[in-house]
Amino acid sequence: MTFTENLNEFLADFGVSVTAGAVSSLGILDMPMEVIAGDQVLSTDYTLTAKAAEFGDLQYGSEVNVNGVPYTVRETRLIDDGSFCQIGLMRSVATSLTTASTGIDAGDSDDVIDDLGNAQLDAGLDGGAAGTSYLEGNVIDGGAA
């Protein structure tokens, strides 16, 4: 007699959304904390349990999004009868930086370095014009010294 099990029932209560490429389903994310290096370092070992039919072919370096957080696959291994797999993960870091709307000192009011933007204050510090920018009291954009 063949026993047919519904794998979705195993994931229903504790599963979170998992997306890898075009595949989206549920998986269970474990994040046990481990003390290593003579009680000096704490490490988190991220492990995702999911259906092997959906995520069992993920390779080292594949990108996976688990509950809105990006991870990178370290390893994938089948468990028990091969219906489920455990995927070792590591947290991914941001791969792109956001840029400011202007350069470091483009002479307008939204620079990264502070444009004082007040004519009286600017002139009072060093006789510079209202658009003069300062970095620790020094003129950096051509204002009067």
MDAnalysis code that builds the backbone (N, CA, C; Angstrom):
import MDAnalysis as mda
import numpy as np

u = mda.Universe.empty(435, n_residues=145, atom_resindex=np.repeat(np.arange(145), 3), trajectory=True)
u.add_TopologyAttr("name", ["N", "CA", "C"] * 145)
u.add_TopologyAttr("resid", np.arange(1, 146))
u.add_TopologyAttr("resname", ["MET", "THR", "PHE", "THR", "GLU", "ASN", "LEU", "ASN", "GLU", "PHE", "LEU", "ALA", "ASP", "PHE", "GLY", "VAL", "SER", "VAL", "THR", "ALA", "GLY", "ALA", "VAL", "SER", "SER", "LEU", "GLY", "ILE", "LEU", "ASP", "MET", "PRO", "MET", "GLU", "VAL", "ILE", "ALA", "GLY", "ASP", "GLN", "VAL", "LEU", "SER", "THR", "ASP", "TYR", "THR", "LEU", "THR", "ALA", "LYS", "ALA", "ALA", "GLU", "PHE", "GLY", "ASP", "LEU", "GLN", "TYR", "GLY", "SER", "GLU", "VAL", "ASN", "VAL", "ASN", "GLY", "VAL", "PRO", "TYR", "THR", "VAL", "ARG", "GLU", "THR", "ARG", "LEU", "ILE", "ASP", "ASP", "GLY", "SER", "PHE", "CYS", "GLN", "ILE", "GLY", "LEU", "MET", "ARG", "SER", "VAL", "ALA", "THR", "SER", "LEU", "THR", "THR", "ALA", "SER", "THR", "GLY", "ILE", "ASP", "ALA", "GLY", "ASP", "SER", "ASP", "ASP", "VAL", "ILE", "ASP", "ASP", "LEU", "GLY", "ASN", "ALA", "GLN", "LEU", "ASP", "ALA", "GLY", "LEU", "ASP", "GLY", "GLY", "ALA", "ALA", "GLY", "THR", "SER", "TYR", "LEU", "GLU", "GLY", "ASN", "VAL", "ILE", "ASP", "GLY", "GLY", "ALA", "ALA"])
u.atoms.positions = np.array([
    [0.842, -1.169, 0.000],
    [0.000, 0.000, 0.000],
    [0.897, 1.246, 0.000],
    [0.639, 2.147, -0.910],
    [1.424, 3.366, -1.041],
    [0.807, 4.464, -0.195],
    [1.659, 5.121, 0.555],
    [1.213, 6.230, 1.396],
    [1.560, 7.534, 0.677],
    [0.537, 8.339, 0.388],
    [0.751, 9.618, -0.278],
    [0.570, 10.725, 0.749],
    [1.588, 11.555, 0.865],
    [1.523, 12.632, 1.843],
    [1.433, 13.986, 1.143],
    [0.766, 14.899, 1.814],
    [0.633, 16.258, 1.310],
    [1.722, 17.097, 1.970],
    [2.770, 17.412, 1.219],
    [3.911, 18.133, 1.787],
    [3.551, 19.546, 2.227],
    [2.530, 20.135, 1.626],
    [2.106, 21.482, 2.008],
    [1.646, 21.541, 3.464],
    [1.118, 20.438, 3.970],
    [0.657, 20.402, 5.365],
    [1.819, 20.571, 6.340],
    [2.998, 20.109, 5.967],
    [4.169, 20.245, 6.825],
    [4.628, 21.699, 6.927],
    [4.368, 22.479, 5.893],
    [4.847, 23.859, 5.832],
    [3.796, 24.886, 6.225],
    [2.555, 24.466, 6.340],
    [1.435, 25.394, 6.509],
    [1.538, 26.256, 7.774],
    [1.901, 25.673, 8.896],
    [1.878, 26.415, 10.161],
    [3.072, 27.343, 10.357],
    [4.254, 26.923, 9.957],
    [5.469, 27.696, 10.243],
    [6.176, 28.201, 9.001],
    [5.623, 27.925, 7.842],
    [6.272, 28.310, 6.599],
    [6.236, 29.808, 6.339],
    [7.276, 30.305, 5.689],
    [7.360, 31.696, 5.243],
    [7.570, 31.677, 3.736],
    [7.315, 32.803, 3.092],
    [7.447, 32.849, 1.636],
    [8.909, 32.739, 1.219],
    [9.135, 31.940, 0.178],
    [10.464, 31.720, -0.371],
    [10.371, 31.905, -1.882],
    [11.302, 32.681, -2.433],
    [11.344, 32.890, -3.881],
    [12.771, 32.710, -4.360],
    [12.917, 31.884, -5.385],
    [14.211, 31.688, -6.044],
    [13.937, 31.684, -7.538],
    [14.371, 32.715, -8.223],
    [14.063, 32.833, -9.649],
    [12.565, 32.985, -9.840],
    [11.985, 32.110, -10.670],
    [10.549, 32.170, -10.952],
    [9.728, 31.307, -10.004],
    [10.383, 30.586, -9.085],
    [9.680, 29.669, -8.181],
    [9.395, 30.364, -6.854],
    [8.129, 30.327, -6.432],
    [7.717, 30.851, -5.125],
    [6.912, 29.795, -4.401],
    [7.226, 29.603, -3.122],
    [6.518, 28.618, -2.320],
    [6.759, 28.935, -0.850],
    [6.568, 27.942, 0.004],
    [6.797, 28.095, 1.434],
    [8.005, 27.282, 1.863],
    [8.657, 27.742, 2.914],
    [9.761, 27.018, 3.512],
    [9.848, 27.394, 4.981],
    [10.573, 26.626, 5.740],
    [10.755, 26.903, 7.164],
    [12.200, 27.344, 7.375],
    [12.368, 28.558, 7.886],
    [13.697, 29.119, 8.111],
    [14.089, 28.934, 9.566],
    [15.208, 28.274, 9.785],
    [15.791, 28.126, 11.122],
    [17.005, 29.034, 11.199],
    [17.146, 29.710, 12.341],
    [18.270, 30.629, 12.531],
    [18.903, 30.414, 13.896],
    [19.444, 29.228, 14.167],
    [20.037, 29.004, 15.486],
    [21.328, 29.789, 15.668],
    [21.491, 30.355, 16.847],
    [22.703, 31.092, 17.209],
    [23.695, 30.098, 17.780],
    [24.937, 30.234, 17.396],
    [25.978, 29.331, 17.865],
    [27.145, 30.149, 18.408],
    [27.693, 29.711, 19.514],
    [28.860, 30.355, 20.102],
    [30.087, 29.592, 19.623],
    [31.028, 30.330, 19.002],
    [32.227, 29.682, 18.471],
    [33.470, 30.438, 18.931],
    [34.615, 29.950, 18.602],
    [35.918, 30.559, 18.906],
    [36.089, 30.822, 20.395],
    [35.922, 29.785, 21.180],
    [36.164, 29.910, 22.612],
    [35.241, 30.886, 23.295],
    [33.980, 30.860, 22.958],
    [32.956, 31.732, 23.540],
    [33.173, 33.204, 23.232],
    [33.890, 33.524, 22.169],
    [34.175, 34.909, 21.822],
    [33.341, 35.422, 20.643],
    [32.790, 34.525, 19.841],
    [32.078, 34.914, 18.623],
    [30.719, 34.244, 18.581],
    [29.699, 35.017, 18.214],
    [28.371, 34.465, 17.987],
    [28.148, 34.362, 16.489],
    [27.579, 33.261, 16.054],
    [27.338, 33.045, 14.638],
    [25.918, 32.527, 14.454],
    [25.268, 32.946, 13.382],
    [23.939, 32.446, 13.067],
    [24.036, 31.554, 11.843],
    [23.511, 30.343, 11.967],
    [23.532, 29.372, 10.883],
    [22.134, 29.316, 10.272],
    [21.956, 29.935, 9.115],
    [20.646, 29.991, 8.464],
    [20.416, 28.712, 7.662],
    [19.306, 28.027, 7.953],
    [18.955, 26.808, 7.235],
    [17.488, 26.872, 6.836],
    [17.229, 26.624, 5.563],
    [15.871, 26.639, 5.034],
    [15.466, 25.217, 4.701],
    [14.322, 24.781, 5.217],
    [13.757, 23.484, 4.865],
    [12.615, 23.742, 3.901],
    [12.673, 23.103, 2.732],
    [11.669, 23.339, 1.690],
    [11.460, 22.067, 0.882],
    [10.465, 22.096, 0.019],
    [10.189, 20.941, -0.839],
    [11.310, 20.799, -1.865],
    [11.850, 19.588, -1.965],
    [12.947, 19.328, -2.887],
    [12.519, 19.511, -4.340],
    [11.271, 19.232, -4.639],
    [10.793, 19.379, -6.016],
    [10.845, 20.831, -6.475],
    [10.780, 21.766, -5.539],
    [10.777, 23.183, -5.889],
    [12.145, 23.841, -5.743],
    [12.894, 23.480, -4.707],
    [14.156, 24.166, -4.413],
    [15.356, 23.229, -4.290],
    [15.189, 21.970, -4.550],
    [16.257, 20.989, -4.366],
    [17.413, 21.107, -5.339],
    [17.236, 21.845, -6.425],
    [18.314, 21.966, -7.407],
    [19.090, 23.280, -7.293],
    [18.871, 24.031, -6.214],
    [19.613, 25.282, -6.037],
    [21.088, 24.984, -5.828],
    [21.926, 25.755, -6.492],
    [23.368, 25.561, -6.451],
    [24.034, 26.632, -5.590],
    [25.262, 26.382, -5.209],
    [26.062, 27.347, -4.456],
    [26.058, 28.687, -5.191],
    [25.777, 29.762, -4.443],
    [25.781, 31.104, -5.020],
    [24.441, 31.579, -5.541],
    [23.444, 30.690, -5.602],
    [22.109, 31.098, -6.060],
    [21.510, 32.090, -5.070],
    [20.723, 33.014, -5.589],
    [20.058, 34.001, -4.745],
    [18.668, 33.505, -4.373],
    [18.317, 33.653, -3.097],
    [17.011, 33.235, -2.579],
    [16.479, 34.361, -1.703],
    [15.198, 34.642, -1.839],
    [14.554, 35.638, -0.994],
    [13.646, 34.897, -0.030],
    [13.908, 35.024, 1.257],
    [13.125, 34.325, 2.280],
    [12.440, 35.368, 3.150],
    [11.133, 35.407, 3.061],
    [10.332, 36.336, 3.860],
    [10.797, 37.785, 3.682],
    [11.155, 38.140, 2.444],
    [11.555, 39.499, 2.123],
    [13.017, 39.830, 2.370],
    [13.817, 38.852, 2.773],
    [15.235, 39.073, 3.074],
    [16.086, 38.282, 2.076],
    [17.088, 38.923, 1.466],
    [17.929, 38.204, 0.491],
    [18.987, 37.324, 1.170],
    [19.143, 36.111, 0.631],
    [20.147, 35.157, 1.088],
    [20.869, 34.590, -0.120],
    [22.042, 34.020, 0.133],
    [22.802, 33.322, -0.892],
    [22.963, 31.878, -0.447],
    [22.781, 30.941, -1.382],
    [22.850, 29.515, -1.075],
    [24.300, 29.095, -0.862],
    [24.553, 28.367, 0.234],
    [25.864, 27.771, 0.498],
    [25.891, 26.325, 0.042],
    [24.802, 25.593, 0.335],
    [24.716, 24.184, -0.038],
    [23.263, 23.736, 0.001],
    [22.948, 22.698, -0.750],
    [21.616, 22.102, -0.751],
    [21.773, 20.598, -0.580],
    [21.037, 20.022, 0.355],
    [21.114, 18.578, 0.584],
    [19.718, 18.018, 0.815],
    [19.467, 16.846, 0.253],
    [18.190, 16.168, 0.452],
    [18.170, 15.563, 1.849],
    [16.983, 15.519, 2.452],
    [16.857, 14.900, 3.772],
    [15.780, 13.819, 3.726],
    [15.858, 12.891, 4.636],
    [14.921, 11.774, 4.779],
    [14.725, 11.054, 3.451],
    [13.488, 11.015, 2.953],
    [13.199, 10.269, 1.725],
    [13.407, 11.099, 0.460],
    [13.935, 12.305, 0.583],
    [14.202, 13.156, -0.571],
    [13.048, 14.060, -0.946],
    [11.964, 14.046, -0.167],
    [10.841, 14.944, -0.455],
    [11.157, 16.373, -0.044],
    [11.969, 16.501, 0.994],
    [12.383, 17.820, 1.470],
    [13.890, 17.975, 1.303],
    [14.316, 19.217, 1.295],
    [15.745, 19.499, 1.269],
    [16.040, 20.553, 2.324],
    [17.273, 20.568, 2.767],
    [17.742, 21.631, 3.643],
    [18.764, 22.430, 2.858],
    [18.573, 23.733, 2.900],
    [19.425, 24.632, 2.139],
    [20.179, 25.512, 3.125],
    [21.489, 25.379, 3.143],
    [22.326, 26.235, 3.970],
    [22.417, 27.603, 3.310],
    [22.152, 28.649, 4.077],
    [22.116, 30.006, 3.535],
    [23.069, 30.927, 4.274],
    [23.428, 32.010, 3.618],
    [24.118, 33.109, 4.280],
    [23.417, 34.390, 3.870],
    [23.294, 35.319, 4.813],
    [22.637, 36.598, 4.529],
    [23.395, 37.325, 3.447],
    [22.671, 37.861, 2.509],
    [23.285, 38.653, 1.444],
    [23.391, 40.095, 1.901],
    [24.338, 40.812, 1.337],
    [24.485, 42.233, 1.609],
    [23.987, 43.007, 0.412],
    [23.723, 44.284, 0.619],
    [23.278, 45.122, -0.485],
    [24.344, 45.127, -1.571],
    [23.917, 44.954, -2.817],
    [24.870, 44.902, -3.915],
    [24.974, 46.223, -4.660],
    [24.132, 47.194, -4.315],
    [24.230, 48.483, -4.990],
    [24.097, 49.599, -3.969],
    [24.765, 50.693, -4.234],
    [24.703, 51.841, -3.355],
    [23.767, 52.871, -3.957],
    [23.049, 53.567, -3.099],
    [22.228, 54.654, -3.598],
    [23.091, 55.897, -3.680],
    [22.830, 56.711, -4.677],
    [23.632, 57.905, -4.863],
    [22.833, 59.127, -4.471],
    [23.540, 60.145, -4.025],
    [22.900, 61.404, -3.671],
    [22.398, 62.064, -4.943],
    [21.428, 62.969, -4.795],
    [20.869, 63.632, -5.959],
    [21.854, 64.579, -6.603],
    [22.849, 65.037, -5.869],
    [23.873, 65.925, -6.430],
    [25.235, 65.446, -5.981],
    [26.266, 66.069, -6.507],
    [27.619, 65.727, -6.115],
    [27.900, 66.174, -4.695],
    [29.114, 65.932, -4.248],
    [29.467, 66.283, -2.877],
    [29.328, 67.776, -2.660],
    [29.709, 68.586, -3.614],
    [29.475, 70.009, -3.460],
    [29.157, 70.641, -4.799],
    [27.895, 70.610, -5.157],
    [27.467, 71.202, -6.414],
    [26.990, 72.633, -6.216],
    [27.082, 73.166, -4.996],
    [26.727, 74.551, -4.751],
    [25.243, 74.787, -4.545],
    [24.449, 73.749, -4.358],
    [23.034, 73.965, -4.072],
    [22.736, 73.518, -2.647],
    [21.479, 73.578, -2.245],
    [21.144, 73.389, -0.834],
    [20.994, 71.939, -0.401],
    [21.062, 70.943, -1.320],
    [20.878, 69.555, -0.888],
    [22.141, 68.728, -1.063],
    [23.301, 69.344, -0.928],
    [24.558, 68.618, -1.038],
    [24.756, 67.700, 0.157],
    [25.639, 66.743, -0.026],
    [26.002, 65.863, 1.072],
    [26.765, 66.652, 2.133],
    [27.720, 67.495, 1.704],
    [28.437, 68.367, 2.637],
    [27.591, 69.613, 2.836],
    [27.554, 70.118, 4.032],
    [26.617, 71.163, 4.427],
    [26.816, 72.492, 3.700],
    [25.813, 72.888, 2.917],
    [25.726, 74.253, 2.403],
    [24.930, 75.022, 3.442],
    [25.505, 76.044, 4.010],
    [24.812, 76.758, 5.073],
    [23.562, 77.452, 4.550],
    [23.601, 77.997, 3.329],
    [22.404, 78.524, 2.691],
    [21.857, 79.787, 3.318],
    [22.587, 80.441, 4.192],
    [22.119, 81.653, 4.832],
    [23.162, 82.734, 4.576],
    [22.799, 83.775, 3.844],
    [23.759, 84.798, 3.410],
    [24.459, 85.448, 4.586],
    [23.717, 85.786, 5.636],
    [24.340, 86.460, 6.768],
    [25.303, 85.525, 7.489],
    [24.889, 84.281, 7.667],
    [25.738, 83.325, 8.359],
    [26.981, 83.017, 7.533],
    [26.788, 82.790, 6.203],
    [27.925, 82.517, 5.329],
    [28.913, 83.678, 5.349],
    [28.403, 84.894, 5.176],
    [29.278, 86.065, 5.129],
    [29.960, 86.271, 6.469],
    [29.273, 86.002, 7.561],
    [29.832, 86.197, 8.892],
    [30.970, 85.246, 9.185],
    [30.946, 84.044, 8.614],
    [32.007, 83.089, 8.895],
    [33.306, 83.446, 8.194],
    [33.225, 83.783, 6.906],
    [34.473, 84.071, 6.204],
    [34.304, 85.070, 5.065],
    [33.191, 85.752, 5.039],
    [32.985, 86.712, 3.973],
    [32.552, 86.077, 2.669],
    [32.230, 84.780, 2.694],
    [31.809, 84.094, 1.475],
    [30.389, 84.470, 1.093],
    [29.993, 84.024, -0.072],
    [28.639, 84.288, -0.564],
    [27.664, 83.303, 0.060],
    [26.370, 83.537, -0.174],
    [25.333, 82.694, 0.426],
    [25.450, 81.244, 0.002],
    [25.972, 80.957, -1.177],
    [26.098, 79.582, -1.658],
    [27.384, 78.901, -1.252],
    [28.227, 79.564, -0.453],
    [29.507, 78.997, -0.064],
    [29.292, 77.792, 0.833],
    [30.012, 76.717, 0.566],
    [29.911, 75.509, 1.378],
    [31.120, 75.393, 2.273],
    [30.919, 74.784, 3.419],
    [31.991, 74.689, 4.402],
    [32.169, 73.247, 4.834],
    [33.389, 72.893, 5.111],
    [33.699, 71.601, 5.689],
    [34.649, 71.882, 6.843],
    [34.159, 71.740, 8.053],
    [34.914, 72.040, 9.262],
    [35.513, 73.450, 9.203],
    [34.701, 74.414, 8.755],
    [35.118, 75.795, 8.761],
    [35.932, 76.252, 7.563],
    [36.261, 75.348, 6.628],
    [37.055, 75.723, 5.470],
    [36.165, 75.912, 4.244],
    [36.479, 76.897, 3.452],
    [35.743, 77.106, 2.202],
    [36.202, 76.028, 1.227],
    [35.242, 75.331, 0.581],
    [35.644, 74.265, -0.341],
    [35.114, 74.469, -1.750],
    [34.368, 75.550, -1.980],
    [33.832, 75.693, -3.333],
    [34.103, 77.060, -3.960],
    [35.181, 77.707, -3.598],
    [35.561, 78.937, -4.256],
    [35.087, 80.204, -3.587],
    [34.485, 80.136, -2.412],
    [34.069, 81.336, -1.692],
    [35.285, 82.058, -1.150],
    [35.074, 83.256, -0.693],
    [36.194, 84.039, -0.143],
    [36.693, 83.391, 1.132],
    [37.979, 83.452, 1.351],
    [38.565, 82.819, 2.542],
    [38.507, 83.757, 3.718],
])
